[in-house]
Amino acid sequence: MRFQYGLLVTLPFAAAQLNELTKKAGKLYFGTATDNGELSNTTYRKILDDTNEFGQLTPANGMKWEYVEPELGVFNFSDGSVVANLATKNRQILRCHNLVWHSQLADWVTADTWNKENLTAALIQHVTREASHWAGQCYAWDVVNEALNDDGTFRNDTFYNVLGQEYIKIAFEAAAAADPWAKLYYNDYNIEYAGPKSIAAQNNIVKYLKKSGVRIDGVGLQSHFIVGETPSQDDQVANMEAFTNLGVDVAITELDIRLDLPANQSNLAQQSLDYQATVGACLQVKGCVGITVWDFYDPFSWVPGVFTGQGAADLWFGNFTRHPAYYGVIDVLKKAVKNGW
């Protein structure tokens, strides 16, 4: 069944093709984030496991610092291994997320009094142990996540306050040594269009690391958008190319497009156009390697818990019918395959 502008229309359940078409269009994958507690839902799992639909998985939480190193020097990889092992079983590409972030840190990281020497040691130890554990399984690591404020300045967090900009170099150097096979990414939101944050990511992260002789392979454009406020396709293409011209790949890493509830014919139609613009932008940029939605099923979305009155940001409704945006994305992918974008 399919929900289209308030109507239910009967469709075959197995019309799975997002990843299949994305690969035919020349990209590596169309993927999704997922989380451990979601995997017991059998209908959800059937869609997740279908590699014609999703060829890549990102663990939404299990690889974050609070789960991996809850105490200094005490490591627990069990949460992160759930999605990692599922990706291996399904032969899906694994994007590993993330090594260093200001949020979801273990309490000891923010509670301790640090100096440059001991925080550098703790940072290297964390990145090295975590990246080494999954070395060879990860197509890419989000090494540093959300280091910038919207005005392009560095975020004041534990790492920056003690180590300054150098913490980014330390993290990437440790990741490169620990997992030499993985692509190393910087990942952030509001860098999907030209502006001070995007320019700072280019100058103070990509160029900074390259000038320092430190490997960085890609930039993740999270792409958490709002219906009717999504950057135009042309703007997204130009912004992606500003990064790829620096010699790095880009990927859409956390795509969702939230709307003001309830969903209706008007906002669902606009959502479809917005999804098409973003996916279409990636398809037009040679260095955009793939697209990941930040979960595909509305009941598992992070949006309603953070943005009151907003939701329906994903591609499947709660009754497992597909948004019009799903079919909009399919149309863009089919055009790309036909026209050889």
Buried (B, 14 or more C-beta within 10 A) or exposed (E): BBBBEEEEEEEEEEEBBBBBBBBBBBBBBBBBBBBBEBBEBEEBBBBBBBBBBBBBBBBBBBBBBBBBBEEEEEBEBEBBBBBBEBBEEBEBBBBBBBBBBBEEBBEBBEEEEBEEEEBBEBBBBBBBBBBBBBBEBBBBBBBBBBBBBEEBEBBEBBBBEBBEBBBBBBBBBBBBBBBEEBBBBBBBBBBBBBBBBBBBBBEBBBBBBBEBEBBBBBBBBBBBBBBBEBBEBEBBBBBBBBBBEBEBBBBBBBBBBBBBBEBEEEBBBBBBBBBBBBBBBBBBBEBBBBBBBBBBBBBBBBBBEEBEEBBBBBBBBEEBBBBBBBBBBBBBBBBBBEEEB
